[in-house]
Amino acid sequence: MRYSYIRTPMNALLGYNQLMKKELTDPKLLHYQRAVEQSGNLLLAIINNVLDMARIESGRVELDESYARIDQTVDEIKSVFGPQADKKGLNLIFETQVEHQQVLCDITKTKQILVNLISNAVKYTPAGGTVTVAVQEIPCEQENSVKIQIEVRDTGIGMSKEFLPILFDSFSRERNTTVGKVAGTGLGMAIVKKYVDLMGGSIDVKSELGKGTVFTLILIQKKRMRTITGRKHQKQMPLIWKAVYAENIFYWQRIMS
């Protein structure tokens, strides 16, 4: 079964909804249009996450590794969330301390993990708060490998100690997010954990209600033994995965706006 068959009709509905928005002037009709857009975005998120989980649970997800630069990945993520943080009135800080920039990894899944973590931090941090993404290379015992630690810290609403043990379970959501009517599917963190496990990494979380949350992600990746310059030497991301990543980014930009 092709997963795009399920996703395409929803994208079409949202596209036509945007076209309709340009033609409406009646405030009441515009209100209805916004309600359709918000509900459609949430439904698309559920569809995307359910399909991702279906692929993972069926064992059809494998690593597609290629060489990537850490600094370029950080810049891409910054360009996605910078405007969203500015619009919401957040301080978004990126800190990078990495010696070996070129690593062998599944860059698409790595970006999906980061998008989930940072989007949650932005979503659950009120105006005036701070979201910090700290990327650091730490000592690695494995030969010819690099251990990267990524911390995503926020000063948001936080989570209760009772919720933390089930944070990575499917469809789990903290009560203060549902009561506050913050949009979410309850699958994002489950997908993050599955991808981290698939990549042989680890993820930990510390949080306190009203004080914020810290996610610590650790990934061990092979380092490039020699420096290669020029685009022609770098393996390009397959076209289909470029499309999937672009679609995920486009979704988060829409739902957070």
N, C-alpha and C positions, 0 to 999 in steps of 0.2 A: 504494500500500500504506500502511495506517495503522500507524505505528510502535507505537501503544499496544497493538495486538494481540499484539505480541511481549512487551511489558513487563508487561502486566496479569496473565498467569498467574503470573509470578514474584512479583509483589506479593501475589497471593492466597496462594501457598504460604507466604511469610514471615508474612502475617497470621495464617493458621491455626496456624503454628508458635508464634506469640506466645500465641494462645489456649490451645494445648496446654500451654505452659509454666506457665500459671496452675493447671492441674489436676495437675501432676506433683509428687510428693514423693520418689520414689525417687532417690537421688543418681546412680545409674548411668543412669537414664533422663534425668535433667536434663543429665548430661554429653553424652548423645547429642543432646539438644535443642539445646544450645549449639553443638555441632559443625555441626548442620544450619543453625542461624542464621548462624554465621560463614561457612560455605560459600555459603549463599544470598545473603548480603550482597555477597560478592565476585563471585558470578555476576551479580547485578543490576548491579554496577558495570561489569562487562565488557559487559553488554547495553547499558547506557546509553551507554557510551563508543563502542562499535561503531556504535550507531545515530547518535550525533552525528557520527562520522567519515563514515558513509555519506551523511548529509545534506550535509556539507561537500564531500566528494569529488564528489558528483553535481551540485554547483552550486546546490542548492536552498536554501542558507542566505543570507539577505539581512539587511541591517541594518534594524532597526525602531527608529527614533530618536524620542525624546520628551525633554521637559525633565525633569531630575532634579536633586536637591540632593546635593552631594557629602557634606556633613556627615550627612545622613540615611542615605546609603548606608553610610558608615563605621560609624554607630551600629548599623545592622542587622547588618553583618558582625561587629561586636564582640559583639552579643548572642548570635550563633550560636556563636562560638568561645570566648567567655569561660568558660562553664561547663566546656567540654572541657579548656581549659588548666588551670583550677583543679583539676579532678579528677586530671589527670596531674602536677600539681605544677610547672607552668611559669609563668614570668613573661611575660604577654602585654601588650605595650605598644603603644598607638596614639598617633601624633603627627600632627597636622594643621595645616598652614599654608597656607590657601587664601583668597584674597581674593574671587574670583568663585565663589560657591557653586552657582549655577544654570547648568547646561550642557546642551547638546543632545547626547544620546548614546544608544546602545543599552544601556540600563541592565541588561537581562537578561544580555546577553553579558559586560558589564563585571563583573557580580557573579559569573558563572560563572568568569571568569578569576581573580578574587580568591579565590574559594572553593577553586579548585584549588591556587593558590600557598600560601595560608595553611594549608590542610589538610595539605599536604605538610610544611610547616615544623613544624606541631604533631606530625605523625606521626613525623617523623624526628629530633625533638629529645628527648633523654632528660630525665627528671625533674630539676628544679633548673635547667634551661636557660632561655634567654630567646628569645622571638620578638617582633620589633619590626616594626610596619607603619607606615611613614612616608609620609604623603601631602603633597605640596608643590607649590604653583604656581610654575613657573619661567618666565623670560622667553620670550615667544612672538613670532616675527617675523610671523606671519600676522594680518591685520587682523580684528578682532572675534572672535578665537579665544583659547582658553585652553590652555596646555600644562601638563598634570598629570604629575608624576613620582611614581610609587609604588614604594617600596622595601620588600621583604619580607626581613628579615634574621633568621637563626636561628643558634644555637650548637650545631647538631645534628651528625650524623655526617658531613656533607659528602659531596662527590663527587670522584672522581679526575680528573686532567687528561685522562686518556685517554677518559673517558666523556663529558666536556662537549661534544665536537663532535657526538655523536649523541643528546644529551639530548632534542631535539625530534623525533626519529624515532619512528614508531609502534612500539609494543611494545618499546621500549628501557627496560631497567632496570639500575641500577648493581648490581654483584655483591654489595656489602655489604648491600644491602637484601634480595636474594633469599636469601643465606646466613642472614641474621638473621630470615628468615621474616616480614618486614613485608609485610602485604597490599597489593597494588597490581596495576594492569592494564597499565601501560606505555603507556597512551593519553592520560592526562591532560595531559601537557606538549605532546604533539602537537596536541591540541585547543586548548590555550592559544595556541600559536604561530599556528595557523590563524585563530583569532578576532582576535588582535592584528594580523595581516597584513590581515584583512578590514576592520578599523577604521582602517588606515593608521598604526598605531603601531609601536613597537619594543620588544623585550624582550632584555635581556642578563643574563648570569649569571656570577658569580664564586664559586668554591667551592674548598675544600681539605679533604681527608680529615681527620676528627677535629676540625676547627675551625669548620665551619659553612658556610652558603651565603647569598649575597645575590642576589636577583632585582631588577632595575631595569626597571620598566615605564614607558613614556612614551606618553601619548595626547594628541592635539590635538583639541579639541572646540570647537564654537561656543559662545560665551557669550551669555547672555540680556541683551539690551540695556536692558531695563527690568525693575524688580522687580515681580513679580506676587504678591499675597498672597491667601490663600484657596484651598481645595482645588478649588473649581469651575473655576478657571482652568488647572489643571494637567492635562495629558493623562494618563489613567490607563493603566497597563500592561494589555495585553489579557489577558482571563481565562485563556486557554490558556497564556500565558507565565508568569502567576502560578502556575499549577498546576505547570508544569515546574520553575520555580525552587524552589517549595516542596518538590517531590519530591526535587530534588538536595540541598537543605539537610537534609531528613529522612534521606536516605541517609547523608550524612557524619556526622550526629549518631549514627546507629546504628552505623556501622562503626568509628568512633573510640571508641565506648563499649565 
